[in-house]
């Protein structure tokens, strides 16, 4: 009886964790460049808790979460500093905690003319942060990431830098670091990506599939409730058995 309750409890803990993951995905359904999470569980075998010999008991254990790196839909915005990546590359961003990587290309200019993220982190080019001058206009970003402008009254293009696009051989070495940023846990410097292309005036939206996530949420909630009802039934059976034993004459 105790084993059955513990098995049910382990499953409820796992379902609660999965529900948290789903809720976070739904909350970020409109977050540019967001990558959905998934929950990963495994079977944990343990000996009977009552000390008797017998087959092992299977519990549910929360193993980890994984990141769905599939591409989100690309939405046209027309903003010259909205950039999407056609390919596997990531933009490089300088943060107080070091270089981070993102697919969120919703950039802007700060007061000093630097291209930055919405959180104010400088976007890195091949030679460091990319800075525009006060007289620059008509910002153009070529497919290879080269940033060009018209300087003052000139009719010729002037280059201000080239976006640093990197690619990871193993995306499992990327760890979420908030604000659609990823921290690279590998030891080697990620290589430059020369095959991906930058799409100016567009943004990659979240890859969360709202209908599927809501369906999963309903399924997980129902499973949690069903297990709770089963555990209550087991508890009621135990209580009834104790009451019946108490009625037996000594």
Long-range contacts (C-beta under 8 A, 24 or more apart in sequence): 1-234, 1-237, 1-238, 2-49, 2-50, 3-48, 3-49, 3-50, 3-57, 4-231, 4-234, 5-231, 5-234, 5-235, 6-49, 6-57, 6-59, 7-57, 7-58, 7-59, 7-60, 8-227, 8-228, 8-230, 8-231, 8-234, 9-231, 10-44, 10-59, 10-60, 10-61, 11-60, 11-223, 11-227, 12-224, 12-227, 12-228, 12-231, 13-60, 13-62, 14-39, 14-41, 14-60, 14-61, 14-62, 15-220, 15-223, 15-224, 15-227, 16-224, 17-62, 18-216, 18-220, 19-217, 19-220, 19-221, 19-224, 21-65, 22-213, 22-216, 22-217, 22-220, 23-217, 25-208, 25-213, 26-208, 26-210, 26-213, 26-214, 26-217, 28-206, 28-208, 29-206, 29-208, 29-210, 29-213, 30-205, 30-206, 31-104, 31-180, 31-206, 32-104, 32-105, 32-106, 32-180, 32-203, 32-204, 32-205, 32-206, 33-72, 33-102, 33-103, 33-104, 33-105, 33-106, 33-180, 33-203, 33-204, 33-205, 33-206, 34-72, 34-104, 34-180, 34-206, 34-207, 34-208, 35-67, 35-68, 35-69, 35-70, 35-72, 35-103, 35-176, 35-180, 35-206, 35-207, 36-67, 36-68, 36-206, 36-207, 36-208, 36-209, 36-213, 37-65, 37-66, 37-67, 37-68, 37-176, 38-65, 38-66, 38-67, 38-68, 39-65, 40-64, 40-65, 40-66, 67-171, 67-174, 67-176, 68-207, 69-171, 69-174, 70-207, 71-204, 71-207, 72-103, 72-204, 72-205, 72-206, 72-207, 72-208, 73-204, 73-205, 73-207, 74-199, 74-202, 74-203, 74-204, 74-205, 75-202, 75-203, 75-204, 75-205, 76-201, 76-202, 77-201, 77-202, 77-203, 78-201, 79-201, 80-139, 80-140, 80-141, 80-200, 80-201, 81-106, 81-107, 81-108, 81-109, 81-115, 81-139, 82-106, 82-107, 82-200, 82-201, 82-202, 82-203, 83-107, 83-141, 83-163, 83-198, 83-199, 83-200, 83-202, 83-203, 84-198, 84-199, 84-202, 84-203, 84-204, 85-165, 85-196, 85-197, 85-198, 85-199, 85-204, 86-196, 86-197, 86-198, 86-199, 87-167, 87-193, 87-195, 87-196, 87-197, 88-167, 88-168, 88-193, 88-195, 88-196, 89-165, 89-166, 89-167, 89-193, 89-195, 89-196, 90-165, 90-166, 90-167, 90-168, 90-182, 91-123, 91-124, 91-163, 91-164, 91-165, 92-123, 92-124, 92-164, 92-165, 92-166, 93-117, 93-121, 93-122, 93-123, 93-124, 93-181, 94-121, 94-122, 94-123, 94-124, 94-129, 95-121, 95-177, 95-181, 97-177, 97-183, 98-183, 99-124, 99-184, 100-177, 100-181, 100-182, 100-183, 101-166, 101-168, 101-174, 101-181, 101-182, 101-183, 101-184, 101-190, 102-179, 102-180, 102-181, 102-182, 103-180, 103-204, 104-179, 104-180, 104-181, 104-203, 104-204, 105-198, 105-203, 105-204, 106-203, 115-147, 117-179, 118-179, 119-179, 123-163, 124-163, 124-164, 125-161, 125-162, 125-163, 125-164, 126-161, 126-162, 126-164, 127-161, 130-160, 130-161, 130-163, 131-160, 131-161, 132-160, 136-160, 140-200, 141-198, 141-200, 142-198, 143-197, 143-198, 143-199, 144-194, 144-197, 144-198, 145-198, 163-198, 164-192, 165-192, 165-193, 165-196, 165-198, 166-190, 166-191, 166-192, 166-193, 167-191, 167-192, 167-193, 167-195, 167-196
